[in-house]
Amino acid sequence: MADFITQKIRKAGTWTGAFSLCVLTYDERFLRRKVIKTAHGETLLVDLAHTTSMDHGDAFELVDGRLIEVIAAEEPLLEITGDLVQLAWHIGNRHTPCQIDATRLLIQDDPVIGHMLEHLGATVRKVHQPFTPEGGAYGHGRTHSHEHVATAHDHEH
């Protein structure tokens, strides 16, 4: 039995005052029904209506109204520098989640993609830090989802 249960989330910037937190990797932040551990070792049963991509700073709202903050965990990544426009195109063409910063790109540590990017002239370096990639063309978190709500395609004639 879990210490806490949640069926609601609160997006970053819409809440304050969490009583606990959980540190989750990018993959762990994609969930619907799952038991996770808080930073203090308690268990939290997440039971959401739909699969959801949680972002750093979001919170789980417990049935009693208390909040548990979501923190993006440090994880092994590849830092890519070089011609960022060209490199971002190749990364996106492979549907690889990518965090875009002003001077670099970050992707999950994938030796095959890292090798390909080096052949395209990129400098690839292993780093260990939180991963918060772009949300995709429709702004709904994970780019591999094909459930689009009110897209531009819906308005074409």
C-alpha positions as CSV (number, residue, x, y, z in Angstrom):
1,M,0.0,0.0,0.0
2,A,1.3,3.5,-0.9
3,D,1.9,6.2,1.7
4,F,0.2,8.7,-0.6
5,I,-2.2,8.7,-3.6
6,T,-2.6,11.3,-6.4
7,Q,-4.9,11.7,-9.3
8,K,-4.2,15.3,-10.1
9,I,-1.2,17.4,-11.2
10,R,-0.4,21.1,-10.9
11,K,1.7,22.7,-13.6
12,A,4.9,24.6,-12.7
13,G,4.1,28.2,-11.7
14,T,0.5,27.5,-10.6
15,W,1.3,26.4,-7.0
16,T,3.5,27.0,-4.0
17,G,4.4,25.2,-0.8
18,A,5.1,21.6,-1.5
19,F,5.7,19.4,1.6
20,S,7.8,16.8,-0.2
21,L,9.5,16.2,-3.6
22,C,10.4,13.4,-5.9
23,V,13.4,13.3,-8.2
24,L,12.6,11.7,-11.6
25,T,14.5,11.2,-14.8
26,Y,13.0,12.2,-18.2
27,D,11.6,8.7,-18.8
28,E,10.3,8.4,-15.2
29,R,8.4,11.7,-15.7
30,F,6.2,10.1,-18.4
31,L,3.5,8.3,-16.4
32,R,-0.1,7.4,-15.9
33,R,-0.3,4.7,-13.2
34,K,2.9,4.1,-11.3
35,V,4.3,3.9,-7.8
36,I,7.2,6.2,-7.2
37,K,9.4,7.1,-4.2
38,T,9.6,10.6,-2.7
39,A,13.0,12.0,-1.7
40,H,12.1,11.0,1.9
41,G,11.5,7.3,1.0
42,E,7.6,7.4,1.1
43,T,5.7,5.8,-1.7
44,L,3.3,7.7,-4.0
45,L,0.7,5.9,-6.1
46,V,0.2,8.1,-9.2
47,D,-3.1,7.2,-10.8
48,L,-3.9,9.8,-13.5
49,A,-6.7,9.7,-16.0
50,H,-4.3,10.0,-19.0
51,T,-0.6,9.4,-19.6
52,T,1.1,12.6,-18.8
53,S,4.5,14.1,-19.3
54,M,5.6,15.8,-16.0
55,D,8.0,18.8,-16.2
56,H,10.5,20.0,-13.7
57,G,8.6,22.1,-11.2
58,D,5.2,20.4,-11.7
59,A,3.6,18.9,-8.6
60,F,1.4,16.0,-7.7
61,E,-1.6,17.1,-5.7
62,L,-2.7,14.6,-3.0
63,V,-6.3,13.9,-2.2
64,D,-5.9,16.1,1.0
65,G,-4.5,19.0,-1.1
66,R,-0.9,18.7,-0.2
67,L,1.7,18.9,-3.0
68,I,4.8,16.8,-3.9
69,E,7.1,18.7,-6.2
70,V,8.7,17.0,-9.3
71,I,12.4,17.7,-9.8
72,A,14.2,16.7,-13.0
73,A,17.0,14.2,-12.0
74,E,20.5,14.4,-13.2
75,E,21.1,11.7,-15.8
76,P,23.7,10.8,-18.4
77,L,23.4,13.0,-21.5
78,L,25.3,13.9,-24.6
79,E,26.2,17.6,-25.0
80,I,26.4,18.5,-28.7
81,T,28.1,21.7,-30.1
82,G,28.8,22.7,-33.7
83,D,26.4,23.8,-36.4
84,L,23.3,23.6,-34.1
85,V,20.7,24.2,-36.8
86,Q,22.0,21.3,-39.0
87,L,22.5,19.1,-36.0
88,A,19.1,19.8,-34.5
89,W,17.5,18.9,-37.9
90,H,19.3,15.5,-37.9
91,I,18.3,14.9,-34.2
92,G,14.7,15.9,-34.9
93,N,14.6,13.8,-38.0
94,R,15.2,10.8,-35.8
95,H,12.5,11.8,-33.3
96,T,15.1,12.0,-30.6
97,P,14.1,14.2,-27.6
98,C,16.4,17.2,-27.5
99,Q,17.0,20.1,-25.1
100,I,17.9,23.2,-27.0
101,D,20.1,25.8,-25.3
102,A,21.7,28.9,-27.0
103,T,25.2,27.3,-27.4
104,R,24.4,23.5,-27.3
105,L,22.0,20.7,-27.7
106,L,21.4,17.9,-25.1
107,I,20.1,14.4,-25.8
108,Q,20.0,11.2,-23.8
109,D,23.2,9.3,-24.0
110,D,22.9,7.3,-27.2
111,P,26.2,6.1,-28.7
112,V,24.8,5.5,-32.1
113,I,23.3,9.0,-32.5
114,G,26.4,10.5,-30.8
115,H,28.6,8.7,-33.4
116,M,26.4,9.9,-36.3
117,L,26.6,13.5,-35.0
118,E,30.4,13.4,-34.8
119,H,30.5,12.3,-38.4
120,L,28.4,15.4,-39.2
121,G,31.1,17.6,-37.5
122,A,29.6,17.9,-34.0
123,T,31.7,17.9,-30.9
124,V,30.0,15.4,-28.5
125,R,30.8,15.3,-24.8
126,K,29.2,13.2,-22.0
127,V,27.6,15.2,-19.3
128,H,25.5,14.4,-16.2
129,Q,22.6,16.8,-15.5
130,P,18.8,17.3,-15.6
131,F,17.2,16.7,-19.0
132,T,14.2,18.9,-20.0
133,P,13.8,18.6,-23.7
134,E,11.5,20.6,-26.0
135,G,7.8,19.7,-25.9
136,G,7.4,18.9,-29.6
137,A,5.5,20.7,-32.4
138,Y,2.2,20.7,-30.6
139,G,3.5,21.6,-27.2
140,H,2.2,18.5,-25.5
141,G,5.4,17.1,-24.0
142,R,6.5,13.8,-25.7
143,T,6.9,14.0,-29.4
144,H,6.1,10.4,-30.0
145,S,2.4,10.8,-29.0
146,H,0.0,11.1,-31.9
147,E,-2.9,12.5,-29.9
148,H,-3.1,16.1,-30.9
149,V,-5.7,18.4,-29.5
150,A,-6.9,21.3,-31.7
151,T,-3.9,21.4,-34.1
152,A,-3.4,23.7,-37.0
153,H,-4.5,20.7,-39.2
154,D,-8.0,20.9,-37.7
155,H,-8.4,24.4,-39.2
156,E,-7.4,23.7,-42.8
157,H,-10.0,23.6,-45.5
